[in-house]
Amino acid sequence: MNIKEKLEKYRFDDPQLLQEMTDALKKTYYKYVDEDSLNQPEFKQDIEDHLFKRYHNTLFNYVPWIMECFGSLTQMLKYNTDFLLSNW
């Protein structure tokens, strides 16, 4: 199983959670934007970017790259911990 297949279980596509987060963004980040504007395609795209596109991009592009560079998250953490302890 490759890295991307292992990360698949961390996909973010729970409809209820997405709706709750959308509502939270509308109440906080977009609180001064009227509802009509929020229903425009540009705002819908921005909300989607905030909610999951950046997360999925990180999960399926950056995390595999980091894991390939360091071998695994466990090895990376061990390396960083050993490094920090040896230089304390």
MOQUIZI-V524671 format. One line per field, one symbol per residue. ss: DSSP state (~ for helix, > for strand, _ for the rest). phi: phi as a letter, one per 20 degrees, with the letter a starting at -180 (. if undefined). psi: psi as a letter, one per 40 degrees, with the letter a starting at -180 (. if undefined). A space follows every 50 residues. Layout:
# MOQUIZI-V524671
ss: ???
phi: ???
psi: ???
This chain:
# MOQUIZI-V524671
ss: __~~~~~~~~____~~~~~~~~~~~~~_______~~~~__~~~~~~~~~~ ~~~~~~~~~~~~~~~~~~~~__~~~~~~~~~~~~~~__
phi: .efffffgfegdbfgfffffffffffedfdfedfgfffefgfffffffgf fbfffffffedffffffffdnaffffffgffgffffdf
psi: hiddddedeeigfhdddddddddddddcdfdehiddddeidddddddddd dddddddddedddddddddedidddddddddddddee.
